[in-house]
Amino acid sequence: MNFTPLPSQGRGWGLGLYFTQLRTAIERSHAIAKFQGNDNSFVLDITLAERAYCNF
């Protein structure tokens, strides 16, 4: 599988920021699921979009 690399830490990004944003998105998905009845699969499995829509 090919994954897009994260921006380098020298540009103000790092894995800490990435994982913080991912954790926030997962928590938001769980909060919405309480009302909607299901979680957002694309948030919970970050490889889902590539596996579903990209040709290998």
C-alpha positions as CSV (number, residue, x, y, z in Angstrom):
1,M,0.0,0.0,0.0
2,N,1.1,3.5,-0.7
3,F,0.6,6.1,2.0
4,T,1.0,9.8,1.7
5,P,3.9,10.8,4.0
6,L,3.2,13.2,6.8
7,P,4.8,16.7,6.4
8,S,8.2,16.9,8.1
9,Q,8.5,18.2,11.6
10,G,10.6,21.1,10.2
11,R,7.4,22.6,8.7
12,G,5.6,22.9,12.0
13,W,4.0,19.4,11.7
14,G,4.8,16.3,13.6
15,L,3.4,13.0,14.6
16,G,2.2,14.5,17.9
17,L,-0.1,17.0,16.1
18,Y,-1.3,14.3,13.6
19,F,-2.2,11.9,16.4
20,T,-3.9,14.7,18.4
21,Q,-6.1,15.6,15.4
22,L,-6.8,11.9,14.8
23,R,-7.8,11.3,18.4
24,T,-10.1,14.4,18.3
25,A,-11.7,13.1,15.1
26,I,-12.3,9.7,16.7
27,E,-13.8,11.2,19.8
28,R,-16.1,13.4,17.6
29,S,-17.1,10.3,15.7
30,H,-18.1,8.5,18.9
31,A,-20.1,11.5,20.1
32,I,-22.0,11.7,16.8
33,A,-22.6,8.0,16.9
34,K,-24.6,8.3,20.1
35,F,-27.2,10.3,18.1
36,Q,-26.7,8.7,14.6
37,G,-26.4,5.1,15.7
38,N,-23.2,4.3,13.9
39,D,-19.5,5.4,13.8
40,N,-17.9,7.0,10.8
41,S,-15.9,4.1,9.4
42,F,-13.6,6.4,7.4
43,V,-12.4,8.0,10.7
44,L,-12.0,4.8,12.6
45,D,-10.0,3.1,9.8
46,I,-7.7,5.5,8.1
47,T,-6.9,3.0,5.4
48,L,-10.5,2.5,4.3
49,A,-10.7,5.3,1.7
50,E,-7.6,4.0,0.0
51,R,-8.7,0.4,0.1
52,A,-12.2,1.2,-1.2
53,Y,-11.5,3.8,-3.9
54,C,-7.9,3.3,-5.1
55,N,-6.8,0.8,-7.7
56,F,-3.9,-1.4,-6.6
